[in-house]
């Protein structure tokens, strides 16, 4: 069986380093690994509209931002098809058919949807489109017969829902759909990079993000004012690592080679942490180190972005071409789905023949 990747992001803002360590970095590796027959990366604008339906302009403006972020991280249109969800109408059709296979109570139990409903104050009246987006996400995944869905932990309920739909569809109709597996970030730190203020998650509304498109100066400023350890007042004071953003970011970004290059007094992160805990290591020193490490990682991304920004029509063209390919693949699956569901009337000569036979005697 071919190995196929599908994943995506809602275009509601520029992507930040949390997206990068949580998913983008990995996607580029997977794309280049040669282990996958096909890679589809989707800008989930239709899903973004389920909770931004009053603000379509926001979604529209962010399509290009997300596309630029993808390309600048190294996603390569030759290897990965980048496409826009709303342009693949087959996904909507699949969603409608899958909706028959899911109960309201099952959707109500989805923990991600539950917490999003709370976050958006949807409790009083939940838009049906939003409530049913896990079904649409199952359509996204199955339309491409994805075997592997690289996502964050918060998306596990969506993958589980998709697997249930696949099993139900295949058992009622025919073995058409493929059960996908989630691929989670390699470790805890990458799963949930905190904001620069030490808050649980990076989020635009909290203003605690480092964006992939931030300038070198912006990144430095954000790092130098990062939350560390409020009890570490004098350099000589013993410091805490737990909840200390600078160390969390170093966990996500630093490699032993960085020490050799930028901080040769230490061999590795463990040594640095030990010194900090003992006392005698100042915040400014570790922040400067983190800045060096992150600038090294972000500089090529920024440079590639600047190149792509020079020709925006070409970026839209990449999305258009990717969407054309994605549509062909989704159309093929939809056709198999319709056949399995017995709604392929006009290209089923057997059906037409049998029906004519049934009525052929009626003239006598
Ligand atoms: N729900 C995902 C997010 O919020 C976006 C998404 C939509 C997605 N469809 C998908 C992710 C299919 C993986 C597979 O980021």
Boltz pocket constraint, residues with backbone or C-beta under 6 A from the ligand:
constraints:
  - pocket:
      binder: B
      contacts: [[A, 6], [A, 7], [A, 8], [A, 9], [A, 10], [A, 44], [A, 47], [A, 136], [A, 137], [A, 140], [A, 141], [A, 149], [A, 150], [A, 151], [A, 155]]
      max_distance: 6.0
